[in-house]
Amino acid sequence: MSIATTRLNEVRTEVHISHMLNPLLDASIAQLLHSQPDKLLELVAQHGSPLNLVWPHAFALNTCALQSVLEQHEVQYSIFYGAKANKSHCLLEAAKASGIGVDVSSIYEMRAALRAGVPADQLCATGPAKTQDFHRALVHAGALICVDSLEEFDHLKTLLETRVEATKARVLLRYRPKSCATSRFGMGPSDLLVCLHLLTRFRAFIDFEGFHFHLGGYGFDSRAQAFREVADFIDAAREMGLNPSMIDIGGGLPIRYIEPQAYERFLQNDNTPSHYYNQSVPKSYYPYGSNLTASQWLTLFLESSFSPRQSIAQYLKANRIILALEPGRSLVDQAAISVFRITRSKKLANNKTVLFVEGSSFSACETWFASEYLVDPILISTAPTSATPMQAYIAGHSCLDDDVITQRLINFTVSPKAGDLLIYANTAGYQMDLLENEFHRHPLPRRMVATCCTQGNYAFSPDY
Ligand SMILES: Cc1ncc(COP(=O)(O)O)c(C=O)c1O
């Protein structure tokens, strides 16, 4: 389906959106695609392919949506943006502008967040492998530290005992929920209790603020279960004279890339080996057509029962507990698109077609996880186009047969050709720059920040 036609130096530019896994688009991005597809050709000509265009206004909208759910439920909250989801500086600035904190997993993420102006006491450090330099910087800055293990507790204690400055460490203890008993993250009940006892002895060094957990998957109910489990330790800590005031439930709020019905239809009818170049259907995917938005997920979490007579929201209020969240992907929903320029279309011996683009699977990385990005790219073609529909899988400049952007055979309503663009929508969450590198010495893809200057017109500047 062609949604727009414009003229650039007498060349007709057309936008073709797929019928199958048609991406949901933010209104501003859709507007740019509809009214100025040639702008994207210009930007790629100037800045190279692939090109990541980042839209910080989406971050602000996503944050507001979660805040309004939390406020409707009248709970005290802290939101820490999971900075691991995307490397754009402008999204850290968006976190600062929204007044939320940042979840940092390395000293480098910490420095970047501070450079963006996020106050140090609104940083929360997660991850089990913190270095001594990272610990030292976190303590010095007054940031919150999620202690992952007895071993980490010991390292932190040693550092604090030998410190010269009087600053105390602010600490959450990471709980390992029963549902992930063999995970390498967090502590089980006995280690948690040992830490609580230690904390009663180290009040001079450590301010204990509460508990943290993060779970894989995207269910609100698994978080509600882990929340009920960890709440027992709030009671235990209070009985020991400690004063926990926060439960941090980590991230994992879902985002919706595709309309749920279209996604379900695809899974039911079209997700067969014949739709993949390698004839193999991946075993697992992100739930691209999530039934819940992040706000609905959060509502269901807050309204889950804590006990037969109390919801989680009621428990939080009654016990003066701050609910902390560390959303990564869900705060960057619709915050970027990735634009690839097609270099060539090649017919293979089995009569299938491959489209080569400038770029690689490192900039659209799900095949690296034996999975697929189940969102169809949008084709911007510089006509004249052959109106013949065709199917192709998409590869970049990598030298391995299986290292491709998608094994899935994408249906195109017209035949793409050299110079046309493929737009991957909604790539900000762990997609566009998670694995990028300089393979074959191709420079790293550029990131450009979109800012609205006049009604519907965007200016793009480099993201540093
Ligand atoms: C501790 C922690 N917090 C938050 C996140 C962010 O998760 P998501 O992007 O799914 O919201 C992660 C992701 O792995 C994490 O490990």
The ligand as a Gaussian input file, in Angstrom:
#p B3LYP/6-31G(d) Opt

LIG

0 1
 C       18.187000      -4.498000      36.651000
 C       17.453000      -4.079000      35.422000
 N       16.592000      -3.052000      35.501000
 C       15.909000      -2.626000      34.413000
 C       16.073000      -3.231000      33.180000
 C       15.288000      -2.707000      32.016000
 O       14.387000      -3.635000      31.521000
 P       13.372000      -3.250000      30.364000
 O       14.133000      -2.554000      29.301000
 O       12.787000      -4.547000      29.919000
 O       12.330000      -2.347000      30.979000
 C       16.962000      -4.315000      33.054000
 C       17.134000      -4.979000      31.762000
 O       17.788000      -5.988000      31.608000
 C       17.681000      -4.744000      34.206000
 O       18.556000      -5.773000      34.131000

